[in-house]
Amino acid sequence: MVRRKGYVVADPGQRPGIGSRLLGLGQAVWLARELGRDVIVDWRRTLFLEDQSRNYFTEFFEPVPTICGVPMHYAPSRHTRTYGWAAKHKQPSLDAALSAQLASDPASAPRYLVVGRAHVKLEPFAAYDEAQYAAFLEQVYRHIVPRPELVGQVDEWYDANLRGHFAVGVNVATGNGLFAPGGRYPGRVDVGMWDDPERFLGVIEEGFTRSTRRLSESARRTAKIFVATDSGEMSELLSRLDPAITRRTVFPPPGAGRHFTGWAELDCDQRRTAADVLIDMLLLARCDALIMTRTRFTSYALVSTRYFNGNVQKVEDLHRELAAG
């Protein structure tokens, strides 16, 4: 591929979680390869770090020089200084119209093409193929290398709690108030599912039974549930399940969403709480099966494990099925 002047910028903005950020990075790398450009990864100004001048990506992941053959640069650096000086109108975000334009005329791409502030379909590009893109995204995720201190914590906890057991990851994204009526993203997940806590636990138990039904009797007896959620209340509820185990203990206050910034007032370190979220994400990818609400947080685990060889269940589907039965 001939390299052209200009960059594709992976910049998701302030609010997106890690799952959306990684999916946006995958899109950026694919487009950069298609357009013959380099990628700038700019995950600054995130609400997940107190110091918004720091790059959330390089705080927790290695700044690898290339991904799938595409040269990578990380803000802030001497390579990205000019981008930082560029006016906002010279940093257009990829949308459906711009995607269609670039597909027909790649040379019309602006010097800085920002990707990640919205999830845009790549179908207009003749080179796009859904199955091939899924394989490409898997390769991208293989290049995403967590910092050694993060890997060390994941390894230590996994070895002490899950190694030797068939592990079923359970990720329930509650939004911690964001998905409720009147929240920022109402209806993204059906929060009414846990109005009856005992019934909801029954849904997860049924999912666990289905996830482990092909195991030997001895393997079923020792199987574990690894709980990853964004709410202290949900963590406490799911921890009532007999084989459940969880790592994260510090959460934003109830109803405060996922972008809580008052950690210092609670005598908590914001960087550590951000790392805890990433460790949960990495631990889900170490599991053997997954039960999940519809959320992009699990994209890393799904892509990295090739969708757990099909052993994935959606909580919403289980809930509807059991309610109807």
KASUL-V376790 format. One line per field, one symbol per residue. phi: phi as a letter, one per 40 degrees, with the letter a starting at -180 (. if undefined). Layout:
phi->???
This chain:
phi->.ccbchbbbcbcgccdcccccccccccccccccccgbcbbcbbcgcccbccccccdcccbbccccabfgccbbbccaccbcccccccdccbcccbcccccccccadccccdbbcbhcacbcbddccccbdcccccccccdccccbccdccccccccccccbbcgbcbbcbbbccgfhcccdgccbcgcbccccbcbdccccccccccccccbcccccccccbcbbccbabbccccccccccdccaabcbbbcddgcgbbcbcccccgbcccccccdcccddccdcccbaabaccacdcccccccbffffgcbbcddccccccccc
